[in-house]
Amino acid sequence: MSEYHVPVMLKECIDGLNIDPDGTYVDVTFGGGGHSREILKHLGPKGRLIAFDQDADAQRNIIDDERFVFVDQNFRYLKNFCRLHGAIPVNGILADLGVSSHQFDEADRGFSIRFDAELDMRMNQLGELTAKDVVNNYSVADLHRIFGIYGEIQNAKSLAETIATARLNGSIVTIADLKNAISNRIPKGKENKYLAQVFQALRIEVNQELEALKDFLMQSAEVLDVGGRLVVMSYHSLEDRLVKNFIAKGKFSGEVEKDLYGNDNKPLDAVSRGAITASAEEITNNNRARSAKLRIAVKK
């Protein structure tokens, strides 16, 4: 597991769940199983843990424990599969968002700018849409939208136009093809950051990450028992903003709605004031922790 992915802020996540040994918990981003193994250590014989992961590679890490159930699905189907396994309501839900270290290190998955491979970026390897499809088939307007919104790239329009022009001379198939096609648009001295933003935008589009996150957050509030905890760790501002808004307002934009008596009509209350970040020591030992933001909420 340690080679697959080192869990970020492990202690803070487990503390945030406030685990009842007899409770039922859900780890919706199983990955290498680091968080799940730690949760199981805190559960007694009557406790249960359900883990979700759509990446087939994660199944190599399934835990042999009668209290453990693995669901090979995207977490946007949280409610359906919790119901299927007779696990509603639950006492806590943990989500560690983003791409695992393992996925970045597998060259043929196409997640990392460090390698050359076909443009793929599917978290679910059975999914139909790939980054190659996006780059070669999306209109300039759609490319502009995803680079601007998902990548937060300043020259998103000219980047989209550059890709559309380049593909007229032949398909953009590999990471190297894409780098070469957009080389004139990459700011000097900021190559790695810019390419990371481009790859982030493509990955979010391929996997519909923000829509899946919205579905998951809405369902988490329905699946949690009163007093149950939601613990979510994100790695970029787009995800964190959705989590922050949902905890604060029960929705993703606009103002919090009021009930007939003027009380805030939202299902969760924040436990932590603001986002929790990793210690300097952890960031030194695990660079991925640098951008992590952890938010904890309780079901009212």
Salt bridges, closest charged atoms under 4 A:
ASP15 OD2 - LYS11 NZ 2.65
GLU38 OE1 - LYS41 NZ 3.33
ASP55 OD2 - ARG109 NH1 3.26
ASP57 OD1 - ARG60 NH2 3.25
ASP57 OD2 - HIS102 NE2 3.03
ASP57 OD2 - ARG109 NH1 3.19
ASP65 OD2 - ARG67 NH2 2.81
ASP96 OD2 - HIS5 NE2 3.67
ASP96 OD2 - HIS35 ND1 3.98
ASP105 OD1 - ARG114 NH2 2.74
GLU118 OE2 - LYS132 NZ 3.12
ASP120 OD1 - ARG122 NE 2.80
ASP142 OD1 - ARG145 NE 3.73
GLU205 OE1 - ARG145 NH1 3.93
GLU209 OE2 - ARG203 NE 2.73
GLU211 OE2 - LYS214 NZ 3.85
ASP215 OD2 - ARG76 NH2 2.77
GLU222 OE1 - LYS79 NZ 2.60
GLU239 OE2 - HIS236 NE2 3.67
ASP240 OD1 - ARG295 NE 2.70
GLU257 OE2 - LYS251 NZ 3.46
ASP264 OD1 - LYS258 NZ 2.61
ASP269 OD1 - LYS266 NZ 3.04
